[in-house]
Amino acid sequence: MLNRRRVVFAALAVVAIAAGIAAALQLREPAGMSGETLLAVSLPDPSGQAQPLSRWRGKLLVVNFWATWCAPCREEMPMFVKAQDEHGARGLQFVGIAVDDAGKADAFAKEIGVNYPTLIGGYGAMELSKALGNSLMALPFTVVVDPSGRIVLRHLGPVKPAQLEALVKRSL
Amino acid sequence: MRKRALAESLRRRLREACAPVAAAASLVGFVAIAPYIDAAAAELKLLPPDEAFRLAARALDTRTLEANYTIAPGYYMYRDKIRFAIEPDSGALGEVVLPPGKMKSDEFFGNVETYRDRVVIRLPLARAAPGQTLTLRAESQGCADAGVCYPPHLQRVTLPVPPVDGKPGPIVEVAVPKKPWFR
């Protein structure tokens, strides 16, 4: 009798854990696109040359959606420049996707001395960011793909330096 | 008889135990997966742009429209990114003078003017027939203090023009999308 009760309880617990996980997965549903699908994306650089993101497969790849009309985006970029400088040799790679026109994006990137590739996404890049979980389509939006091709961060708003440090520590 | 009482008490205990066990287990499941959730928008609790920058408009008379933005606390709009047009007759709108905003210094663009809370804008109509309806197209761009900006945003309202010497037309608001039930 007691055994049977335990079995029932164990079964119940398993079902409940599954329900909890399902609920959690439901919450993260907007984040749809996988790391592999993102790596298959190709966008032009400011000179018009197509740059497939798969070039940076195996790196800790930080894909940052930004625009010159977005002040918080411009404010966080110097931190990315510094992190690229410090951890680039160990495999940290930033790539900026500008939701902007090539001229404006390139001028700003040069002005603040951006030391990582800028790709030109135009407004179409907003849809790409939406597919990655940016349901509000606001900026800045940052996605981090780890060296194994898994997305480990989807983040709306400025990235905190501690967030970046934790990712570097964990993945590199 | 004793057997039946035992079964009954067992059933009752099982029922009582079910809820806490299920709750605890589902909490364990949720906590186990929670670190992997970064549904970014949920974290910042941001409003969709139609709700952050609410547009309402009306025709005051046959020669003037009035557009009114109600800006949610913690959000602001850029004065120089606001543009109006009448669709499809692009010549129907006269020159729009936007009220002065508040200066905000911007490292890259220098001083920019922004609006907060509420801004009322008068739009002179170059030509509109009394009683006709027209569509006002408003483009704007704004940000949240939480540290995000929205891309240029389009809103449209269809307004009836009042008859000559009539009362102002009704206020028409841009519909705010309903929230999904699970948010």
Contacts between the chains, C-beta under 8 A, distances in Angstrom:
chain1	res1	chain2	res2	distance
A	1	B	10	7.5
A	5	B	10	7.3
A	5	B	14	7.0
A	8	B	14	7.0
A	9	B	17	7.2
A	9	B	21	6.3
A	12	B	18	6.6
A	12	B	21	5.9
A	12	B	22	6.3
A	12	B	25	7.5
A	13	B	21	6.1
A	13	B	22	7.9
A	13	B	25	4.4
A	14	B	25	7.9
A	15	B	22	7.9
A	16	B	21	7.0
A	16	B	22	4.3
A	16	B	23	7.7
A	16	B	24	7.9
A	16	B	25	3.6
A	16	B	26	4.6
A	16	B	29	7.0
A	17	B	25	4.9
A	17	B	26	6.8
A	17	B	28	6.1
A	17	B	29	4.0
A	17	B	32	8.0
A	18	B	29	6.9
A	19	B	22	7.9
A	19	B	26	5.3
A	19	B	29	6.9
A	20	B	25	6.8
A	20	B	26	3.6
A	20	B	27	6.6
A	20	B	28	6.7
A	20	B	29	2.5
A	20	B	30	4.3
A	20	B	32	7.7
A	20	B	33	7.6
A	21	B	29	4.6
A	21	B	30	7.5
A	21	B	32	7.2
A	21	B	33	5.4
A	23	B	26	7.2
A	23	B	29	7.8
A	23	B	30	6.3
A	24	B	29	7.0
A	24	B	30	5.1
A	24	B	33	3.9
A	24	B	34	6.3
A	24	B	37	6.2
A	25	B	33	7.0
A	26	B	182	7.3
A	27	B	37	5.8
A	27	B	39	5.9
A	27	B	42	7.1
A	28	B	36	7.3
A	28	B	37	4.5
A	28	B	38	7.5
A	28	B	39	5.1
A	29	B	39	7.9
A	30	B	39	5.9
A	30	B	41	7.4
A	31	B	38	7.3
A	31	B	39	6.2
A	67	B	149	7.4
A	67	B	151	7.3
A	68	B	108	7.0
A	69	B	78	7.9
A	69	B	81	7.5
A	69	B	141	6.4
A	69	B	149	6.7
A	69	B	151	7.9
A	69	B	152	7.8
A	70	B	143	7.2
A	70	B	148	7.7
A	70	B	149	3.9
A	71	B	106	6.0
A	71	B	108	7.8
A	71	B	143	6.6
A	71	B	149	6.7
A	72	B	143	7.0
A	72	B	147	4.2
A	72	B	148	6.1
A	72	B	149	6.4
A	73	B	149	7.1
A	74	B	107	6.9
A	74	B	108	5.7
A	75	B	107	7.6
A	99	B	151	6.5
A	108	B	108	6.5
A	111	B	108	7.6
A	123	B	151	6.6
A	126	B	151	5.9
A	133	B	38	7.9
A	133	B	39	6.7
A	133	B	40	6.3
A	134	B	40	6.7
A	134	B	41	7.6
A	135	B	41	5.6
A	136	B	41	5.1
A	136	B	46	5.5
A	136	B	48	6.3
A	136	B	49	7.9
A	136	B	148	7.8
A	136	B	150	7.7
A	137	B	150	7.4
A	137	B	151	6.5
A	138	B	46	6.4
A	138	B	144	7.6
A	138	B	148	4.1
A	138	B	149	6.4
A	138	B	150	5.2
A	138	B	151	7.8
A	139	B	148	6.3
A	139	B	149	5.4
A	139	B	150	7.9
A	139	B	151	7.2
A	140	B	147	7.9
A	140	B	148	7.0
A	141	B	40	7.0
A	153	B	38	5.9
A	154	B	38	5.1
A	154	B	39	7.6
A	154	B	40	5.6
A	155	B	38	6.1
A	155	B	40	5.2
A	156	B	40	3.3
A	156	B	41	5.7
A	156	B	43	7.3
A	156	B	44	5.9
A	156	B	46	7.4
A	156	B	148	6.1
A	157	B	40	7.1
A	157	B	43	7.7
A	157	B	44	5.3
A	157	B	146	6.2
A	157	B	147	4.6
A	157	B	148	5.1
A	158	B	147	4.6
